[in-house]
Structure formats: C-alpha cells, structure tokens
Amino acid sequence: MEALQILKFSFKHGERLNFTSGTTKEEEISIMEAVFADQMRVPEDINSFIDSLLLHVDDEDDDYEDVED
C-alpha cells in the first residue's frame, strides 16, 4: 500500500517511471566490468577465504538434510 501511495504522489507531481534509466550500453558494460573485477579479485587472506567457502558448503549440506528427512 505504501509503494502505491508513493507512486501516486510521484505521478501527481509530474514525475514518471523510467525503466530504461541506467541501461545505456556504456553503463551496462561498466557494471559488468565491475562485477567481473570483483569476482577476479584475489583475497588478501586466502585461508580465511577458503574457510568461508567451506562454511558455506556446510550450510548448504544442512539444508539438503532437512529436505531428505
């Protein structure tokens, strides 16, 4: 309900939704490059990084055990 009220207020004050804002080719390339750079970044503490991955795998294993029961 709150979101609808905000939209209604915006429309009454001449503002329109722009679904293409931020979707130029250059902006999309910039976003993809930033995501890629972040994914390729080497962690400073590799052991902590590996531990965090192993903890994440253990959490997922717990979820599967719940489904099987």
HELIX and SHEET records of a PDB file:
HELIX    1   1 GLU A    2  LYS A   12  1                                  11    
HELIX    2   2 LYS A   25  MET A   40  1                                  16    
HELIX    3   3 ILE A   46  GLU A   68  1                                  23    
END                                                                             
